[in-house]
Amino acid sequence: MLNQRAAIIFLLGALAGIGTGCLTLLATNPWPVAVTAGAATAAAAVLFFDRIIE
């Protein structure tokens, strides 16, 4: 079971990744590029929010 802090961090990371993937697709890039950009953003966002949210 996740605590509330971990759930918020993963939620924000997922939202950042989904947003990046959607914007990348809207910029007429192929879907593998969008998935890669979204996954990279999600990973970076989780690390970022883990440091920021105490």
Buried (B, 14 or more C-beta within 10 A) or exposed (E): EEEEEEEEBBEBBBEBBEBBBEBBBEEEBEEEEBBBBBEEBBEBBBEBBBEEEE
